[in-house]
Amino acid sequence: MSSTVRTVTAALLVAAMPLGAAAVSDETKALYEKDCKACHSIAGEGGKMAKLGGALDDVGVKRDADWLRAYLKDPKSKMPDAKMPKVKLTDQELEDMVAYLLTLKTAPPK
């Protein structure tokens, strides 16, 4: 196989990956597992209080980056009755988490 064919094949494989799949760092996944999963779920996997915070499936369709950023900084600024506490994240962690949430665009089948 020529190097050109390999390059094109690799580019097609990357393009076929789910949106954001390659962009989600191990640190962001670990942050979700540590700080979010207790009260939320993705694809039916969540912590003991996942029903309290609810599923995050399709949040990337329902909300935009600005809304998610503001909500994570101060949930009550977007939803006055929110039970979620303010999330203490560095600026980079916040941007990474928003980017991750925006990749969540397909709810699991019911």
C-alpha positions in Angstrom: 0.0 0.0 0.0 1.5 3.4 -0.9 2.0 6.1 1.6 -0.7 8.2 -0.1 -3.3 5.5 0.2 -2.3 5.0 3.9 -2.7 8.8 4.5 -6.1 9.0 2.8 -7.2 5.8 4.7 -6.1 7.3 8.0 -7.9 10.6 7.3 -11.1 8.8 6.4 -11.0 6.7 9.6 -10.5 9.9 11.7 -13.4 11.6 9.8 -15.6 8.6 10.5 -15.1 8.7 14.2 -17.9 10.2 16.3 -17.7 13.9 16.8 -15.3 14.7 19.6 -14.3 11.1 20.3 -10.7 11.8 19.7 -10.8 15.2 21.4 -11.9 14.0 24.8 -8.8 13.7 27.0 -8.2 11.1 29.6 -8.2 14.0 32.2 -11.6 15.2 31.1 -13.0 11.6 31.3 -11.5 11.2 34.7 -12.9 14.6 35.8 -16.4 13.4 34.7 -16.0 10.1 36.5 -14.8 11.9 39.7 -17.1 14.9 39.8 -20.1 14.3 37.6 -21.0 10.6 37.3 -22.3 10.4 40.9 -25.3 12.5 39.9 -25.5 12.0 36.1 -25.5 9.3 33.6 -24.4 8.8 30.0 -25.7 5.9 28.0 -27.4 4.5 31.1 -24.2 4.4 33.2 -24.3 6.6 36.2 -23.7 6.8 39.9 -25.9 6.3 42.9 -27.7 9.6 42.5 -27.9 9.6 38.7 -31.7 10.1 38.7 -31.2 13.3 40.7 -29.0 15.0 38.1 -30.3 13.0 35.2 -29.0 11.8 31.9 -26.6 13.9 29.9 -27.4 12.0 26.6 -28.1 14.6 23.9 -27.0 17.6 26.0 -24.9 18.5 23.0 -28.0 18.9 20.9 -30.1 20.7 23.6 -27.5 23.3 24.7 -24.8 25.4 23.2 -21.3 26.1 24.6 -22.1 29.4 26.1 -25.1 28.0 28.0 -23.1 25.0 29.3 -20.2 27.2 30.3 -22.5 29.5 32.3 -24.4 26.6 33.8 -21.3 24.9 35.0 -19.9 28.1 36.6 -23.3 28.9 38.3 -26.2 26.5 37.7 -28.7 28.9 39.3 -27.9 31.5 36.7 -29.6 29.4 34.0 -32.0 27.4 36.2 -33.0 29.1 39.4 -34.3 25.8 40.9 -31.1 23.9 40.0 -29.9 21.5 42.8 -26.5 21.2 41.1 -23.7 23.1 43.0 -21.3 25.5 41.3 -18.5 23.4 39.8 -15.0 24.4 40.7 -12.9 24.0 37.5 -9.9 25.7 36.1 -10.5 27.6 32.9 -9.0 24.8 30.9 -11.1 22.1 32.7 -14.2 24.1 32.1 -13.5 24.4 28.4 -12.6 20.7 28.2 -15.8 19.7 30.0 -17.9 22.0 27.7 -16.3 20.5 24.7 -17.0 17.0 26.0 -20.6 17.7 26.8 -21.1 19.1 23.3 -20.1 15.7 21.9 -23.0 14.0 23.7 -25.5 14.0 20.8 -27.0 10.5 20.6 -29.3 9.2 23.3 -29.2 5.5 23.9 -32.2 3.5 22.6 -35.1 3.1 25.1 
